[in-house]
Amino acid sequence: MQKTEMTTLSTVLEKLRVNKMDNEFRWTPEGFHANKGKNYLPEELKITKTYRFEGDSDPSDSSILYIIEANDGLIGYSLDSYGVYSDHGDEEGYDNFIRKIPVEGREEQAELSL
């Protein structure tokens, strides 16, 4: 039997930093911004991997990390809470934006649907 090890959020973020892929995509009304002087629209991005983290005893520890690649080659991430703690204030905001970004291998990640 193969032993599987749980990955922590800090481990994934550290691996992104080491590989120089730690650009944080932050949502603004103009699109995702990664402090590189450009805003990205959903059609300029793709989600290449998702990680879902659940706290052992506290539901407020529930988060999802999206690994995102822009059409210009920039790779980074967006971090969000999920469940009852995911509240961005308006339906036209972050939640709606992230749903519009295509996901590579969606069939394999169906259980992570938003």
One Martini backbone bead per residue (centre of mass of N, CA, C, O) as a GRO file, in nm:
protein
  114
    1MET     BB    1   0.095   0.037   0.023
    2GLN     BB    2   0.056   0.367  -0.038
    3LYS     BB    3   0.183   0.653   0.089
    4THR     BB    4   0.020   0.946   0.193
    5GLU     BB    5   0.069   1.302   0.188
    6MET     BB    6   0.001   1.589   0.320
    7THR     BB    7  -0.051   1.906   0.203
    8THR     BB    8   0.049   2.225   0.259
    9LEU     BB    9   0.024   2.550   0.204
   10SER     BB   10   0.319   2.628   0.275
   11THR     BB   11   0.451   2.421   0.085
   12VAL     BB   12   0.337   2.526  -0.183
   13LEU     BB   13   0.435   2.821  -0.157
   14GLU     BB   14   0.736   2.745  -0.142
   15LYS     BB   15   0.757   2.606  -0.418
   16LEU     BB   16   0.677   2.857  -0.577
   17ARG     BB   17   0.909   3.036  -0.482
   18VAL     BB   18   1.150   2.860  -0.576
   19ASN     BB   19   1.013   2.864  -0.887
   20LYS     BB   20   0.907   3.156  -0.950
   21MET     BB   21   0.557   3.122  -0.883
   22ASP     BB   22   0.469   3.375  -0.661
   23ASN     BB   23   0.232   3.509  -0.810
   24GLU     BB   24  -0.024   3.713  -0.709
   25PHE     BB   25  -0.356   3.691  -0.784
   26ARG     BB   26  -0.558   3.978  -0.788
   27TRP     BB   27  -0.863   4.110  -0.744
   28THR     BB   28  -1.028   4.329  -0.969
   29PRO     BB   29  -1.248   4.500  -1.164
   30GLU     BB   30  -1.022   4.459  -1.411
   31GLY     BB   31  -0.895   4.202  -1.274
   32PHE     BB   32  -0.615   4.034  -1.266
   33HIS     BB   33  -0.335   4.104  -1.045
   34ALA     BB   34   0.053   4.069  -1.036
   35ASN     BB   35   0.251   4.318  -1.016
   36LYS     BB   36   0.319   4.363  -1.360
   37GLY     BB   37   0.125   4.591  -1.504
   38LYS     BB   38  -0.127   4.384  -1.533
   39ASN     BB   39  -0.438   4.287  -1.654
   40TYR     BB   40  -0.652   3.996  -1.631
   41LEU     BB   41  -0.849   3.799  -1.810
   42PRO     BB   42  -0.995   3.497  -1.825
   43GLU     BB   43  -0.896   3.442  -2.134
   44GLU     BB   44  -0.575   3.482  -2.021
   45LEU     BB   45  -0.636   3.219  -1.852
   46LYS     BB   46  -0.530   2.927  -1.645
   47ILE     BB   47  -0.605   2.643  -1.468
   48THR     BB   48  -0.366   2.388  -1.361
   49LYS     BB   49  -0.430   2.388  -1.040
   50THR     BB   50  -0.559   2.240  -0.735
   51TYR     BB   51  -0.596   2.321  -0.382
   52ARG     BB   52  -0.726   2.166  -0.088
   53PHE     BB   53  -0.802   2.293   0.241
   54GLU     BB   54  -0.842   2.146   0.573
   55GLY     BB   55  -0.924   2.177   0.880
   56ASP     BB   56  -0.931   1.977   1.153
   57SER     BB   57  -1.134   2.189   1.348
   58ASP     BB   58  -1.155   2.450   1.148
   59PRO     BB   59  -1.351   2.589   0.901
   60SER     BB   60  -1.171   2.856   0.857
   61ASP     BB   61  -0.931   2.672   0.712
   62SER     BB   62  -1.070   2.683   0.443
   63SER     BB   63  -0.901   2.630   0.125
   64ILE     BB   64  -0.802   2.760  -0.205
   65LEU     BB   65  -0.561   2.681  -0.463
   66TYR     BB   66  -0.465   2.850  -0.755
   67ILE     BB   67  -0.308   2.763  -1.046
   68ILE     BB   68  -0.179   3.015  -1.272
   69GLU     BB   69  -0.185   3.086  -1.629
   70ALA     BB   70  -0.073   3.301  -1.856
   71ASN     BB   71  -0.045   3.391  -2.193
   72ASP     BB   72   0.263   3.516  -2.111
   73GLY     BB   73   0.372   3.289  -1.873
   74LEU     BB   74   0.260   3.362  -1.615
   75ILE     BB   75   0.301   3.231  -1.282
   76GLY     BB   76   0.056   3.153  -1.023
   77TYR     BB   77  -0.180   3.266  -0.767
   78SER     BB   78  -0.490   3.187  -0.587
   79LEU     BB   79  -0.650   3.270  -0.278
   80ASP     BB   80  -0.919   3.095  -0.101
   81SER     BB   81  -1.201   3.062   0.044
   82TYR     BB   82  -1.449   2.824   0.162
   83GLY     BB   83  -1.767   2.837   0.192
   84VAL     BB   84  -1.888   3.042   0.437
   85TYR     BB   85  -1.602   3.220   0.400
   86SER     BB   86  -1.696   3.287   0.101
   87ASP     BB   87  -1.701   3.647   0.081
   88HIS     BB   88  -1.714   3.918  -0.171
   89GLY     BB   89  -2.015   4.080  -0.175
   90ASP     BB   90  -2.033   3.993  -0.495
   91GLU     BB   91  -2.124   3.820  -0.783
   92GLU     BB   92  -1.921   4.001  -0.978
   93GLY     BB   93  -1.668   3.898  -0.861
   94TYR     BB   94  -1.448   3.665  -0.789
   95ASP     BB   95  -1.629   3.415  -0.830
   96ASN     BB   96  -1.707   3.481  -1.123
   97PHE     BB   97  -1.422   3.502  -1.239
   98ILE     BB   98  -1.307   3.215  -1.170
   99ARG     BB   99  -1.528   3.059  -1.338
  100LYS     BB  100  -1.411   3.174  -1.628
  101ILE     BB  101  -1.167   3.003  -1.593
  102PRO     BB  102  -0.997   2.778  -1.735
  103VAL     BB  103  -0.956   2.417  -1.697
  104GLU     BB  104  -0.729   2.190  -1.673
  105GLY     BB  105  -0.858   1.884  -1.645
  106ARG     BB  106  -1.157   1.891  -1.535
  107GLU     BB  107  -1.234   1.589  -1.501
  108GLU     BB  108  -1.023   1.543  -1.260
  109GLN     BB  109  -1.169   1.815  -1.096
  110ALA     BB  110  -1.480   1.791  -1.031
  111GLU     BB  111  -1.475   1.793  -0.709
  112LEU     BB  112  -1.384   2.124  -0.736
  113SER     BB  113  -1.631   2.260  -0.775
  114LEU     BB  114  -1.800   2.578  -0.728
   0.00000   0.00000   0.00000
